[in-house]
């Protein structure tokens, strides 16, 4: 797992962190990354390993757009993606 801090990508997307395969990009400096955020993003690394990159992206965006078509807001649609639900559970471990 490779971690990158104060990175432009999550800043561009207006998120604290984003995971792409085994790379975690944080918008914030290393000292500000909480265990909760680290566990969340580490779970996404595990999901990529389990499902593969292509399936991960297909499922992630399929669920997001399906949720949007159900009338959910952008935030609700994101929150209800199964990968995000699982990653939030991992935050508590």
Beta strands, then each sheet from edge to edge (+ up, - down):
strand 1: 2-4
strand 2: 17-20
strand 3: 23-26
sheet 1: 1+ 3+ 2-
end
